[in-house]
Amino acid sequence: KGMRLDNSMIFDLTIQMYTLLVIAAFLAGRVDAIAGGGGLITLPILLLAGINPISALATNKVQGCFGAATAAYSYSRAGHVELGSQILAASIAFGAGALGALAIGMIPTEGLRLGLPIILITIALFFALKPGLTDEDKTRRISAPAFTAFFVPFIGAYDGLVGPGAGAFYMIGFVLLAGFGVLKATAHTKLLNFSSNFGSLLVFALHGAPLWGLGLSMGVAQIIGARVGSGIAMQVGVRVIKPLLVVTSTLLAGRLLWQML
């Protein structure tokens, strides 16, 4: 009930703002394919455009699915991840994302605006201060079944409920818990991120929340950006992934805090 929208709530965008959002989607697709967290770019800009938080979340899911799917395919084709081995984890992420979206009506939508800068700053601090982040695999701290059973549904539900930063959180889990190098972790996040995105999108779609025209336009830009970004990540690795996450997260957090104040 808290998610149901009527036509009066659909925001009319100017051509200039529409164009800016499409450009942001391209940049987000590029960033997301490299480091995760593309929603950290698109959702704040959707909110800054004046779109109500629920429609912004739902539209962000539409365009985000395109970028995550493209990046997953690109990394798989290059041999950095075997997508077939992630079917179970992807299924769990899908269900968790749907459940998270179902719970969206239980939290105040204004809380999304207040919580996003905190998420951004947390991610920036982790990647700025955490030593030893390389493309080399480290010691696994949790078994693969335990990772799938406990960590994946937690982040999947977060993706459905809030969304931005889910890709970065998946990657942090693969690095800290599964012991993956940064590039390998990035490659393994994409199918999971797509699955939890898609699960939550289905729930939003049933409630009429997405702005489909805008979301699909941004989705096309996401595909292009994801193809470019995955290519860069596979060539350069952690040298570009780590600083990009720190810079984008910090700048967006500052922009949102400035707007609030």
Salt bridges, closest charged atoms under 4 A:
ASP32 OD2 - LYS190 NZ 3.93
GLU110 OE1 - ARG113 NE 3.56
ASP137 OD2 - LYS184 NZ 3.27
ASP159 OD1 - LYS61 NZ 2.84
